[in-house]
Amino acid sequence: MAYWKGVIEEYRAYLPVTEKTPVITLKEGDTPLIYGPNISKKLGNDLKLYFKFEGLNPTGSFKDRGMTMAMSKAAEDGAKVVVCASTGNTSAAAAAYAAHAGISCAVFLPHGSIALGKMAQSLIYGAKVIAVEGSFDKALKLTRELADKYPVTMVNSNNPYRIEGQKTAAFEIVDTIGDAPEYHAIPVGNAGNITAYWKGYNEYYKKGLSKQLPKMCGFQAAGSAPIVLGKIVEDPQTIATAIKIGNPYSWKSAEAARDESRGLIEAVTDQEILEAYQLLASTEGIFCEPASAASLAGVIKKNKQNYFVDGQRRVVCTLTGHGLKDPDRAVSICSKPHVVKPELDEILKVLNL
Ligand SMILES: *Cc1c(COP(=O)(O)O)cnc(C)c1O
């Protein structure tokens, strides 16, 4: 039986690698595209919602797709130390792939704004973890200064190989459903992923592997929506920490994806994000992290405005990361477990039997 070889080997022809590139892989990619019958029905309007569940990558987010490329190229260039600033998932991926490659890794995180699971990952993978007081954007600035002056390889979004690896998610979607969907909804933080999907869809389209291109629908958190507002947000605020970014690196290319696809980039509130987050878990059995649910929150909002009008209505939502990254959030919004004495009567009461 053929087994999955990781995104570099599976899509080698589309990626800037050669025989000389040592492939550093944890067999990322091949994530499921899950049809959501219950939410599709609830939304009506003939919508068919599919969820690309990127939480099932080796470190629990789509960042692994970019990191296999970035780390393989770093290894090819003989890098000794890799560094990144991160809202948590990039650092988890960098730390894991660096460990696999035998390269040292240092990560810079905004102090107090990181989900516990992500912090645990960076630590256990053996990275040097530095919590910088202030926002992600400040941590990124410091990382850049460091990389400018010292012999370290930066694996943030400025590393062009990240986008190359991440575009493979679009390939997988087309390979799965036989064409691009009509709409693609995605959370937007640093805006690398929306850029990567648009690149991937276009490459397949130009090769004749899909008949159409999707409209790209990006969603930022309302308290952290620089692209929507058209200006840098100095002090971004949102519970969706993975997209808590006030000055996205790939701002221009995200706008290009939006405009070329005749799509949109809009904001959703934390309340809308949390409702979508809970809905996905409780009605489809898919537990993603809060930031990931911005895609579904956006689709729900746009559906109310009758945005999805033309022809077929397949909507793919990227669910960027796994819910177990941030279990505190789930526990805090759900009702508490029933504590009972160890007696059947007590349990019957709780179950109304
Ligand atoms: C990184 C990340 C995002 C944002 O992706 P960008 O490429 O920065 O726009 C969204 N959700 C999760 C879970 C992430 O880790």
The ligand as an ORCA input file, in Angstrom:
! r2SCAN-3c Opt
* xyz 0 1
  C      -0.690     31.026     11.995
  C      -2.113     30.753     12.255
  C      -3.140     31.492     11.659
  C      -2.874     32.670     10.780
  O      -2.236     32.339      9.569
  P      -1.485     33.475      8.758
  O      -0.763     32.768      7.694
  O      -0.578     34.144      9.730
  O      -2.526     34.411      8.260
  C      -4.450     31.147     11.906
  N      -4.756     30.120     12.739
  C      -3.796     29.379     13.321
  C      -4.214     28.280     14.216
  C      -2.460     29.667     13.108
  O      -1.524     28.929     13.712
*
